Amino acid sequence: MTSGDERSLRWPRERFYWGVLDASILPRRPDAERLGYLFEPLIPQPFDELQAVYHPLPNRRYIACAITRAALADLAPAAVTLAPDALPDFVGDEIKARVDPARLNVLTGEFTPPAVRRARARLRMTASAVALLACGIAGLGFERRASAAQARSEALALWIEDVQRQVLGPQAALSPLPLPLQLEAELRGLRRSRSEPEAVALPPDAAHDLVALLSRWPKELEVETDSVHVTDRSLHVQARFSESGDAQKLADALVDLPGWRLAQPSIQALEDGVRATIEFQRKEERTR
């Protein structure tokens, strides 16, 4: 007697062979072949004439269910699953309460229905297509981020070069040396030109302070600088940021600027971001 619709068949439990297997002597996750070695002595006919399935139980046990291959040869083409309608009484009430007979579908392996094979193939193809699409989207996002970071880096480099030209003046275009080397040469010349005696205090060197400032400027920040102003006693940086947190990041990066003491940044909200003024006060040198 057969129950169920044409796609999900349920046959009487008497048409199946049953067993409860103790797999404690097998590897931690035994495969169907090793479980078959335990099931074979419990079956009155050659094991290679059967189609068997196994369902795990607590304490490394398995319930085994098998049916003859000859019985499966006459199934209707529309059948997708075939399982027993109930478990045998000898397995006990505990196993009956734990295992749904419908889980013991014997149409697996070489007996997997063509419709199921096609559905699984479509699922694999769909999953592969989704994975490829996700990788493409992620790659495009990384590329855009890299391009944006490169653009910010190039903009910062141009700004640094512009500041260096402003500090050096018109003679910067006449020298074959790169601008950083010109600044360093200018600093050395200024040091050599300092007159004696040492008691005469010279004004602070703005070029030296600018070099120290630019060397600590974080290149990863997206910033539009309005002005950099250096006096004997103070240094002001006024710039625009997309958010106030970036202004704090810049202040944190410049907090250890030699010879200067950082004040609390002043932030003004704009329509498209914020304008921040970062102020430093020159530290007074102690004399003995």
N, C-alpha and C positions, 0 to 999 in steps of 0.2 A: 504494500500500500504506500502511496506517495502523497504527501501533503505539501502545501505551499503553491506559489504560482509557477509559471513556466521558467522564470528567471532564478528564483530562489527556492530550490527543492529541499524538502525535509523528508528523509526516509526513516522507517522504523529502526529503533536501536538494535533490533535483533539481526539486521542485515550487516552489522559492523562487528569487527573484532576489537576487543577492549583490553586495556592493561594499565596498571599504575606502576610506574617505573621509579626506582631509587637511583638517582644519578650522582650520588655522593662519591662514587669511585671514579667518575669521569672528570675531565677538565672543568674549570669553573663555568664556562659557557659551551656546553656540548652541542655539536651540530646534529642534523637529522641522521647522518650515517652512524654515529656512535650510539645514539638513542635506539636506532634500529637493531644494534647488536643485543641490547637489553630486551627489546620487544620480541625478537624472533623466537626465543624458546617458549613463549607463551602462546604461539599461534600454531594451529594444527596443519597448516599447509605451507609450502615454500614461500619465504618472505618476498622473493622477487616477483611473485604473482599478485602482490598487494600494493595499494597506494595508502601511505600512512601519514598522519599529521600528529603533532605533539603540542600540548598546552602546559605551560609551567604551573607548578603548585608550590606552596611553601615548603621549606626544608629540603630544597633541591630535589623535589619529586616532579614527575610529569605524568599527565594522563595521556595515554596513547589511544588513537582511534584509527582503524584501517578498514578498507573495503577492497574487494577483488577488482583487479584492473578490467576483467571481463565485464563486470557490471557497469563500469564507466563507459564502455565502448558504445553502448546503445543510448546514451543520453541525447536529449533533444538539443539541436544547435543553439537554441535560445538560452539554455541553462547557463547561469553565471556562478551560482554557488550550490553546493550540495553538502548538507550536514545532517546529523541524526536529529530526530525529534525529541530525544531525551537521553539522559545518561543512565547506564545500568545501575541496578540497585546495589551491587556489591561495592561500589566506590564510596558509599556512605553519604549521609546527609550533609556533612561539612563540605565535601567536594561539590555536591550538587548545588549547594547554596552559593558556592564561589564561582563555578564555571557555567557559562551560558553555552548550551549545546550548539547554538548557531556559530560560535567561534571556531568550531571544529570543522571547517570547510575543507573537504578533501580535494577540491578542484584547484590544486596548486602545482607548481613545477611543470612537468611536461603535460599535465592535464589542465593547465590554465586556459580558460575559454578564449577564443580569438578576440571576442569583444573586449575582454579585460586586457589582453595584450595591447590592443590598439589604444585603449584608453590610457594605459600606462605610458605607451610611447608618446602619445600626444601630451601627456603631463610632463614627461621629461623634456620634450621639445619646448613646451611653454616655459618651463623653469629655466632652461638654458637661454631662451630668448630674453626672459626677464633679467637673468643674471648679466647677460651681455649688455642690455640696455642700462642697467644700474652702473656697470663698470664704465660705460661710455659717458653717462651723466657725471659720475664722480671724476673721471679724467678731465672732462670739460671744466668742471668747477675748479680743479687743481690748476689747470692751465690759466684760467682767468685770474685766480689768486696770484699765481706767479707773475703774470703780466702786470697786474696792478702793483705788486711789490716792486717789480723792476722799474715801472714808471715812477713810483715814489722815490726810489733810490736815485734814479737819474735826475729827477727834479731837485732833490736835496744836494746832489753833487754840483748841479748848475748854480744853486743858491750859494753854496760854500765858495765856489770859484768866483762868483760875483762879489761876495764879501771880501775875499782876498784881494781882488783887483781894486776895490774901494780903499782898502787899507794901504796898499802899495802905491796907489796913484798912477799917473800916466806912464811912469818909467817901467811899469810891469810889462807893457807891450814891447819894450825895447830889449828886454833880457831874454836870452835863449833858455834860461833855467825854468823849470816848472815853478808854478806859483808857491807851493809849500817850501821849496828850497830858497826861493827869493825871500819869503818871510823869515826863514831861519837865518839867512845871511843878513837881513836887516836887523834882526835881534842881536846878532853877534857884533855888528857894527855899532849899534847903540850902546852895547855893553862896553866896548873898547873906548868909545868916545866920552864915557863918563869921566868927569874931571875930579881931581883931588882937591882938597882933602875929603876923606870919607864922611866928615861931619856934615857936609853939604847934602841935604836931602834932595834927590831928584824926583820928579813926578813919576807916578806909576806908568809902566809901559802898556799902552792899550793893545798894541799888536800881540804882545805876549799873552794878555788876557783873552784875546779873541782866539788865538791858536789853542789855548787850553779849553775854551768854551766849545769850539768846533770839534775837538778831539773826543769830547764826551757826548756830543749830540747823537741821540739814538736814531739810526738810519731807518728803523722800521716804522716810525711814526709818520702819519699823514698830517702835515703841518704847512701852513702858508705864513711865512714870516713877514711882518710889517716893518719892524725896525729892531736894530740892536744898537744901544747907546751906552758908551763907556765914558765915565768921568773919573776924577781922582778918587772919589769916595763911593761911587755907585755904578751899578751895571744894570741896565734895563733891557729885557727882551719882551717885545710885544708880538704876538702871533695869533693866528686863527686856527681852531681845531674843530673837528666834526662833533666832539663831545668833550665834556669837562674832564672826564677820566684821562684823556690823552694829555691834557695840560698838566695834570698831576704826575703822569709818567715822565714828562719832560723835566719837571721840577725835581723828581726823585733821581733822575739820571745826572742832574747837574748839582746835586746837593753837596758833593765833596769837591767843588771847584776850588783849587788852591788859592788861598788869600782872600776868599770871599765867604760871607755869611748869608745864607738864603733866607729871605722873608716869605711870609705866606703869600701864594699867588693870588692876584686879583682877577676874577672871572666875570665877564659881562656876556649875557645871552644875546645871540643874534638870531636872525630868521633861519639861517642855514647852519648854525653851529654856535660856537662861543669864541669870544676874544679874551685872551688871557695876557696879563702883564706879570712877568716874573722878575722880581727885583732882588738884587744882591747888594749888600753893604760891605765895603772893604774892611777886613780885619785890621785893627791897629797893631803894628809890630811893636813888641816890647823891647825897649832899649835898656842896656845895663849902665 
